[in-house]
Amino acid sequence: MSSTIRKILIFVAEPMGEKPVIDLAGIGEVLGKGLVNHGFDRAYIVPGQFLLLKDNELFVDWLVDLIHCNVKQASDCWQCLNDWCAEHLKFVCKRVGTACVTAAEEPQQNGRLSVEEEDFCVTFDPIVLRWVVLWKVSGGGSPPSELLNTVDEYPVPTEARAEYEAALDNWI
């Protein structure tokens, strides 16, 4: 068994937790430092970009552009994340017009993609192409005044930048 396959099997075998990015297949110490320098200090941050791009070629191009790895290393990382998501996430990716939206667990609510959690519900509105968050507040509490994220903006692959900017202009 190759070291890459072994690394994928080990990574997929358990929840991501606080694993460092170097636990991802294709990512060693040097490339891991490159990811950390771009705000991806833990493995659990990378699947957000993986799910956003989902397509193998887009993800590989993004990772090659971001940390200057080779295509095999980026493909191994994609495979690792793809296998982990297949094992641990129950989600559906659905194309709505030109947008691809993703939802976990019970994805349909009135024909719309949604994620239902204990303290919030998120639903994708296919008419205006946006996610709507509803906070569930009980016992006199209030929703958070702001959501905290450690990354201001995730890097967008060069070939997707124009479409990304157009979508931002449309939403803002």
Rosetta silent file (secondary structure, phi, psi, omega in degrees, C-alpha in Angstrom):
SEQUENCE: MSSTIRKILIFVAEPMGEKPVIDLAGIGEVLGKGLVNHGFDRAYIVPGQFLLLKDNELFVDWLVDLIHCNVKQASDCWQCLNDWCAEHLKFVCKRVGTACVTAAEEPQQNGRLSVEEEDFCVTFDPIVLRWVVLWKVSGGGSPPSELLNTVDEYPVPTEARAEYEAALDNWI
SCORE:     score description
SCORE:     0.000 S_00000001
   1 L     0.000  132.503 -178.728    0.000    0.000    0.000 S_00000001
   2 L   -70.509  158.675  179.206    1.394    3.398   -0.997 S_00000001
   3 H   -64.784  -31.754  178.486    2.084    6.054    1.603 S_00000001
   4 H   -66.724  -46.524  179.191   -0.545    8.306   -0.039 S_00000001
   5 H   -62.398  -41.950  178.103   -3.254    5.652    0.206 S_00000001
   6 H   -60.916  -43.289 -179.725   -2.237    4.952    3.801 S_00000001
   7 H   -64.590  -39.217  177.371   -2.402    8.680    4.636 S_00000001
   8 H   -64.281  -47.819 -178.862   -5.875    8.932    3.055 S_00000001
   9 H   -60.476  -41.530  178.385   -7.154    5.868    4.947 S_00000001
  10 H   -64.666  -44.122 -178.419   -5.842    7.200    8.254 S_00000001
  11 H   -64.651  -43.089 -175.577   -7.352   10.652    7.626 S_00000001
  12 H   -72.476  -24.108 -172.650  -10.740    9.263    6.544 S_00000001
  13 L   -64.946  -17.310 -175.900  -10.943    6.802    9.456 S_00000001
  14 L  -145.788  165.383  176.504  -11.944    9.413   12.032 S_00000001
  15 L   -57.430  154.106 -175.377  -13.523   12.852   12.446 S_00000001
  16 L   -67.575  -40.998  179.312  -11.327   15.754   11.406 S_00000001
  17 L    51.663 -133.205 -177.625  -11.245   17.436   14.789 S_00000001
  18 L  -101.973   25.866 -178.002   -8.171   19.633   15.264 S_00000001
  19 L   -57.821  140.792  175.613   -5.930   17.759   12.822 S_00000001
  20 E   -72.880  160.759 -178.333   -3.181   19.907   11.304 S_00000001
  21 H   -63.128  -24.459  179.997   -3.228   20.496    7.540 S_00000001
  22 H   -70.041   -8.719  174.130   -0.186   18.244    7.122 S_00000001
  23 H   -77.247  -15.100  176.668   -2.456   15.283    7.918 S_00000001
  24 L   -72.400  138.655  176.561   -4.119   15.803    4.517 S_00000001
  25 L   -58.722  141.606  179.534   -2.777   13.546    1.770 S_00000001
  26 L    85.834  -10.325 -176.645   -0.422   15.415   -0.559 S_00000001
  27 L  -113.996  115.379  176.140    0.428   18.015    2.077 S_00000001
  28 L  -105.171 -164.524 -176.945    3.774   17.793    3.865 S_00000001
  29 H   -58.591  -48.600 -175.900    5.610   20.208    6.141 S_00000001
  30 H   -66.512  -49.629 -179.844    6.551   22.758    3.436 S_00000001
  31 H   -67.029  -32.702  176.903    3.144   22.843    1.714 S_00000001
  32 H   -61.157  -40.055  177.360    1.468   22.823    5.126 S_00000001
  33 H   -63.871  -36.677  176.962    3.299   26.041    5.999 S_00000001
  34 H   -62.736  -42.282  177.245    2.012   27.542    2.746 S_00000001
  35 H   -65.232  -43.511  178.656   -1.564   26.688    3.727 S_00000001
  36 H   -58.953  -42.168  179.496   -1.058   28.066    7.237 S_00000001
  37 H   -63.658  -19.808  178.237    0.273   31.316    5.743 S_00000001
  38 L  -102.897   14.425  174.877   -3.001   31.617    3.790 S_00000001
  39 L    92.418    3.997  179.181   -5.210   31.068    6.859 S_00000001
  40 L  -102.385   73.023 -174.089   -5.697   27.304    6.549 S_00000001
  41 L   -85.857  -15.635  178.633   -4.030   26.323    9.817 S_00000001
  42 E  -129.566  150.883 -178.004   -6.203   23.280   10.528 S_00000001
  43 H   -59.425  -33.662 -176.189   -7.440   20.546    8.231 S_00000001
  44 H   -66.208  -13.246  178.737  -11.096   21.352    9.031 S_00000001
  45 H   -81.487  -32.088 -175.246  -10.799   24.715    7.245 S_00000001
  46 H   -65.377  -36.591 -179.746   -9.827   23.214    3.871 S_00000001
  47 H   -60.495  -22.961  175.467  -13.107   21.327    3.208 S_00000001
  48 H   -60.092  -45.038  177.648  -14.926   24.675    2.948 S_00000001
  49 H   -69.719  -38.666  177.657  -12.921   25.441   -0.167 S_00000001
  50 H   -58.879  -47.332 -179.158  -13.253   21.822   -1.311 S_00000001
  51 H   -70.272  -32.362  177.105  -17.052   21.984   -1.046 S_00000001
  52 H   -64.819  -44.876 -176.874  -17.135   25.399   -2.688 S_00000001
  53 H   -89.685  -35.857  179.586  -15.167   24.183   -5.697 S_00000001
  54 L    48.576  -49.534 -178.926  -16.078   20.447   -5.459 S_00000001
  55 L   -60.120  130.963 -178.134  -14.873   19.848   -9.013 S_00000001
  56 H   -54.477  -48.927 -176.662  -11.523   18.054   -8.982 S_00000001
  57 H   -62.931  -42.810 -179.862   -9.945   20.297  -11.619 S_00000001
  58 H   -64.843  -44.042 -179.891  -11.035   23.553   -9.949 S_00000001
  59 H   -64.281  -45.157 -179.740   -9.821   22.439   -6.523 S_00000001
  60 H   -60.856  -46.059  178.677   -6.505   21.194   -7.901 S_00000001
  61 H   -60.361  -42.188  179.652   -5.953   24.448   -9.836 S_00000001
  62 H   -60.553  -47.873 -176.520   -6.811   26.489   -6.728 S_00000001
  63 H   -67.623  -40.289  177.340   -4.382   24.550   -4.526 S_00000001
  64 H   -61.063  -45.262  178.801   -1.576   24.651   -7.124 S_00000001
  65 H   -64.305  -38.573 -173.986   -2.054   28.438   -7.489 S_00000001
  66 H   -72.061  -49.340 -171.808   -2.253   28.987   -3.724 S_00000001
  67 H  -120.540    7.422  175.847    0.736   27.024   -2.415 S_00000001
  68 L    58.859   38.191  173.857    2.650   26.133   -5.580 S_00000001
  69 L   -84.183  175.338  175.877    2.336   22.386   -5.095 S_00000001
  70 L   -92.106  169.760 -174.871    2.329   20.007   -8.038 S_00000001
  71 H   -62.877  -37.128  179.334   -0.801   18.537   -9.613 S_00000001
  72 H   -64.211  -44.284  179.333   -0.283   15.117   -8.001 S_00000001
  73 H   -61.660  -43.975  179.257   -0.044   16.622   -4.511 S_00000001
  74 H   -66.300  -38.486  178.478   -3.172   18.709   -5.092 S_00000001
  75 H   -66.264  -39.007  177.158   -5.009   15.691   -6.562 S_00000001
  76 H   -63.446  -40.489  177.446   -4.051   13.579   -3.539 S_00000001
  77 H   -63.511  -44.310  178.150   -5.425   16.303   -1.250 S_00000001
  78 H   -59.449  -45.805 -179.027   -8.646   16.444   -3.293 S_00000001
  79 H   -62.274  -41.559  178.301   -9.004   12.662   -3.095 S_00000001
  80 H   -59.074  -48.337  179.852   -8.411   12.726    0.659 S_00000001
  81 H   -68.304  -38.985  178.854  -11.108   15.368    1.184 S_00000001
  82 H   -61.819  -45.992  179.365  -13.487   13.692   -1.265 S_00000001
  83 H   -66.025  -40.180  179.394  -13.155   10.346    0.554 S_00000001
  84 H   -63.442  -45.115 -179.705  -13.493   12.004    3.977 S_00000001
  85 H   -63.906  -40.238  178.761  -16.647   13.866    2.921 S_00000001
  86 H   -62.865  -33.941 -178.964  -18.151   10.715    1.403 S_00000001
  87 H   -81.387  -37.216 -169.329  -17.540    8.910    4.688 S_00000001
  88 H  -111.265  -19.574 -178.598  -18.509   11.633    7.190 S_00000001
  89 L  -112.746  139.933  171.214  -20.886   14.075    5.493 S_00000001
  90 L  -109.603   98.049 -177.790  -24.306   13.444    4.129 S_00000001
  91 E  -138.112  163.838  177.452  -24.726   16.248    1.667 S_00000001
  92 E  -127.927  139.531  175.181  -26.113   16.948   -1.731 S_00000001
  93 E  -111.218  124.140 -175.771  -24.731   19.317   -4.324 S_00000001
  94 E  -127.703  134.144  178.338  -27.379   20.704   -6.641 S_00000001
  95 E   -85.257  126.848  177.019  -26.949   23.028   -9.599 S_00000001
  96 E  -123.404  102.814 -173.719  -29.370   25.978   -9.534 S_00000001
  97 L    63.618 -123.565  178.734  -28.896   28.001  -12.700 S_00000001
  98 L   -95.496   -2.491 -178.241  -25.167   28.694  -12.821 S_00000001
  99 E   -96.424  145.404  172.661  -24.698   28.222   -9.070 S_00000001
 100 E  -111.758  120.150 -178.078  -23.842   24.957   -7.350 S_00000001
 101 E  -115.591  150.619 -175.476  -25.187   24.879   -3.811 S_00000001
 102 E  -128.257  140.320  176.581  -24.504   22.307   -1.122 S_00000001
 103 E  -140.220  150.036 -179.836  -26.512   21.294    1.936 S_00000001
 104 E  -101.914  155.895  178.403  -25.980   18.680    4.636 S_00000001
 105 L    47.171 -166.007  179.590  -28.399   16.099    5.989 S_00000001
 106 L   -24.239   77.587 -168.522  -32.123   16.528    5.270 S_00000001
 107 L   -77.873  -11.238 -177.227  -31.434   18.744    2.246 S_00000001
 108 E  -108.025  126.746  174.351  -34.976   19.394    1.075 S_00000001
 109 E  -138.462  110.129 -175.191  -37.306   21.839    2.778 S_00000001
 110 L    54.039   40.164  179.076  -40.216   22.944    0.606 S_00000001
 111 L    77.201    5.373 -178.891  -38.154   21.923   -2.426 S_00000001
 112 E  -112.683  149.984  175.237  -35.185   24.033   -1.280 S_00000001
 113 E   -70.620  137.364  179.531  -31.788   22.933   -0.052 S_00000001
 114 E  -153.405  160.051  174.652  -31.429   23.448    3.678 S_00000001
 115 E  -127.117  122.546 -178.445  -29.390   22.596    6.747 S_00000001
 116 E  -109.938  118.999  178.907  -31.265   22.235   10.023 S_00000001
 117 L  -123.088  175.106 -177.245  -29.220   22.470   13.217 S_00000001
 118 L   -60.719  -41.835 -174.241  -30.048   22.882   16.905 S_00000001
 119 L  -111.046    0.414  176.928  -29.536   26.649   16.987 S_00000001
 120 E  -158.806  163.659  173.746  -30.027   27.691   13.352 S_00000001
 121 E  -134.340  133.249  178.753  -31.497   26.738   10.006 S_00000001
 122 E  -119.825  129.543 -179.719  -29.940   27.687    6.669 S_00000001
 123 E  -129.558  137.136  177.391  -31.943   27.494    3.444 S_00000001
 124 E   -89.420  125.160  177.465  -30.823   28.239   -0.104 S_00000001
 125 E   -93.557  107.415 -175.754  -33.279   30.458   -2.002 S_00000001
 126 L   -71.034  -14.533 -179.442  -33.013   29.406   -5.686 S_00000001
 127 L   -77.185  -46.545 -179.603  -34.876   32.497   -6.884 S_00000001
 128 L  -101.285    1.728  178.398  -32.418   35.076   -5.561 S_00000001
 129 L    53.982   56.558  177.106  -29.477   32.607   -5.378 S_00000001
 130 E  -149.420  157.938  175.741  -28.602   33.208   -1.736 S_00000001
 131 E   -90.821  138.908  178.031  -28.510   31.427    1.604 S_00000001
 132 E  -117.313  126.913 -179.232  -30.904   32.607    4.328 S_00000001
 133 E  -105.953  129.652  174.180  -30.021   31.954    7.981 S_00000001
 134 E  -116.594  123.465  179.518  -32.688   31.740   10.655 S_00000001
 135 E   -87.596  138.485  175.844  -31.503   31.679   14.250 S_00000001
 136 L  -100.847  112.261 -175.883  -33.406   29.553   16.762 S_00000001
 137 L  -119.379  129.275  178.039  -33.398   31.433   20.056 S_00000001
 138 L  -132.618  162.354  176.399  -35.037   30.133   23.233 S_00000001
 139 L    65.275   30.281  175.968  -35.113   31.120   26.881 S_00000001
 140 L    80.809    5.982  179.404  -34.761   34.851   26.250 S_00000001
 141 L   -75.592  176.502  178.027  -31.456   34.571   24.423 S_00000001
 142 L  -134.089  155.689  179.271  -30.548   36.506   21.324 S_00000001
 143 L   -67.379  159.812  179.306  -28.818   35.587   18.071 S_00000001
 144 L   -62.275  142.107 -179.855  -25.128   36.353   17.719 S_00000001
 145 L   -75.646  -25.395  176.230  -24.422   39.961   16.768 S_00000001
 146 L  -153.649  149.691  176.827  -21.637   38.848   14.456 S_00000001
 147 L   -95.970  134.666 -177.363  -20.226   35.606   13.126 S_00000001
 148 L   -98.970  136.031  177.906  -16.539   35.127   13.672 S_00000001
 149 L  -139.790  141.761 -178.801  -14.280   33.669   11.014 S_00000001
 150 L   -86.003   -8.261 -179.080  -10.498   33.516   11.037 S_00000001
 151 L  -118.470  121.029 -179.600  -10.222   33.980    7.265 S_00000001
 152 L   -62.399  -47.051 -179.992  -11.352   37.276    5.710 S_00000001
 153 L  -154.661  129.451  177.876  -11.775   35.795    2.250 S_00000001
 154 L   -75.278  139.428 -179.199  -10.856   32.419    0.870 S_00000001
 155 L   -60.611  140.156  179.746   -8.671   32.623   -2.245 S_00000001
 156 L  -108.154  133.623  179.226  -10.562   32.153   -5.505 S_00000001
 157 L   -56.955  147.026 -177.420   -8.870   30.366   -8.428 S_00000001
 158 H   -53.202  -44.820 -177.138   -7.772   32.714  -11.194 S_00000001
 159 H   -69.458  -16.305  178.831  -10.064   31.107  -13.777 S_00000001
 160 H  -103.441   -4.859 -173.849  -13.113   31.572  -11.499 S_00000001
 161 H   -58.314  -45.276 -177.433  -12.234   35.111  -10.317 S_00000001
 162 H   -62.326  -44.983  178.984  -14.321   37.000  -12.945 S_00000001
 163 H   -65.105  -38.893  177.975  -17.457   34.952  -12.221 S_00000001
 164 H   -61.831  -48.361  179.485  -16.848   35.332   -8.472 S_00000001
 165 H   -61.966  -40.710  178.980  -16.496   39.131   -8.736 S_00000001
 166 H   -63.246  -40.985  178.638  -19.654   39.337  -10.897 S_00000001
 167 H   -65.968  -40.828  175.645  -21.596   37.352   -8.303 S_00000001
 168 H   -60.620  -46.781  178.504  -20.322   39.618   -5.504 S_00000001
 169 H   -58.993  -36.985  179.986  -21.311   42.728   -7.463 S_00000001
 170 H   -69.533  -35.966 -176.825  -24.760   41.227   -7.989 S_00000001
 171 H   -81.904  -28.856 -173.870  -25.226   40.430   -4.284 S_00000001
 172 L   -93.018    0.000    0.000  -23.872   43.675   -2.827 S_00000001
